[in-house]
Amino acid sequence: MSAAAKRTFSLPPEQASYIDTLVESGSYASASEVVRAGLRALQERDEAVGRWLREEVAPVYDAMKADPTRAIPGDVVLANIRAHHAEQMKRRERGE
């Protein structure tokens, strides 16, 4: 690993305690390892969101912009969601 850049930061007691618990359990060797793992997870999530935006959201936006008739009206979407929810509630009541 390259030279580490030192940082000082404050955490709420719950997060500090969580780090301590992870280190004490042996899951991580140090608090620094916990923080690095958390930052790696955050970077991976940010990269996944960026990829999703570029590869899925932007093309759909461009297609909708080019042909707005492809859109489903909001009231139709809401009616479908309500019908789906009502069906789920009925199934839950029947114990399915």
C-alpha positions as CSV (number, residue, x, y, z in Angstrom):
1,M,0.0,0.0,0.0
2,S,1.3,3.5,-0.8
3,A,2.0,6.1,2.0
4,A,-1.1,6.7,4.1
5,A,-2.5,10.2,4.3
6,K,-3.5,10.9,7.9
7,R,-6.9,12.3,8.6
8,T,-8.6,13.3,11.9
9,F,-12.4,13.2,12.1
10,S,-15.2,12.9,14.6
11,L,-17.9,10.2,14.7
12,P,-21.1,9.9,16.6
13,P,-20.7,7.5,19.6
14,E,-22.8,4.8,17.8
15,Q,-20.5,4.7,14.8
16,A,-17.3,4.8,17.0
17,S,-18.8,1.9,19.0
18,Y,-19.5,0.0,15.9
19,I,-16.0,0.4,14.7
20,D,-14.7,-0.8,18.1
21,T,-17.0,-3.8,17.9
22,L,-15.7,-4.8,14.5
23,V,-12.1,-4.5,15.6
24,E,-12.7,-6.4,18.9
25,S,-14.5,-9.2,17.1
26,G,-11.5,-9.7,14.9
27,S,-13.3,-8.8,11.7
28,Y,-10.8,-6.0,11.1
29,A,-7.3,-5.5,12.5
30,S,-7.8,-1.7,13.2
31,A,-10.2,1.2,13.0
32,S,-8.4,2.4,9.9
33,E,-9.2,-0.9,8.2
34,V,-12.9,-0.5,9.0
35,V,-12.9,3.1,7.6
36,R,-11.0,2.0,4.5
37,A,-13.5,-0.9,3.9
38,G,-16.4,1.6,4.4
39,L,-14.9,4.0,1.9
40,R,-14.3,1.2,-0.6
41,A,-18.0,0.2,-0.3
42,L,-19.0,3.8,-0.8
43,Q,-16.8,4.2,-3.9
44,E,-18.3,0.9,-5.3
45,R,-21.8,2.2,-4.7
46,D,-21.1,5.6,-6.3
47,E,-19.5,3.8,-9.3
48,A,-22.6,1.5,-9.6
49,V,-24.9,4.5,-9.5
50,G,-22.9,6.4,-12.1
51,R,-22.9,3.3,-14.4
52,W,-26.6,2.9,-13.9
53,L,-27.2,6.6,-14.8
54,R,-25.0,6.4,-17.9
55,E,-26.1,3.0,-19.2
56,E,-29.8,2.9,-18.2
57,V,-31.2,6.2,-17.2
58,A,-29.6,8.5,-19.8
59,P,-30.6,6.3,-22.8
60,V,-34.2,6.1,-21.6
61,Y,-34.3,9.8,-21.0
62,D,-32.9,10.4,-24.5
63,A,-35.5,8.0,-26.0
64,M,-38.3,9.8,-24.1
65,K,-37.1,13.2,-25.2
66,A,-37.0,12.0,-28.9
67,D,-40.5,10.4,-28.7
68,P,-42.6,11.7,-25.7
69,T,-45.6,9.5,-26.8
70,R,-43.7,6.6,-25.3
71,A,-44.5,8.0,-21.8
72,I,-47.1,6.5,-19.5
73,P,-49.3,9.2,-17.9
74,G,-48.7,9.6,-14.2
75,D,-52.3,8.9,-13.3
76,V,-52.1,5.5,-15.1
77,V,-48.9,4.6,-13.3
78,L,-50.5,5.6,-9.9
79,A,-53.6,3.6,-10.7
80,N,-51.5,0.5,-11.5
81,I,-49.5,0.9,-8.3
82,R,-52.7,1.2,-6.2
83,A,-54.2,-1.8,-7.9
84,H,-51.0,-3.8,-7.3
85,H,-50.9,-2.7,-3.6
86,A,-54.6,-3.6,-3.2
87,E,-53.9,-7.1,-4.6
88,Q,-50.9,-7.6,-2.3
89,M,-53.0,-6.6,0.7
90,K,-55.7,-9.1,-0.3
91,R,-53.1,-11.9,-0.6
92,R,-51.7,-11.0,2.8
93,E,-55.2,-11.1,4.3
94,R,-55.7,-14.6,2.8
95,G,-52.3,-15.7,4.2
96,E,-50.7,-16.2,0.8
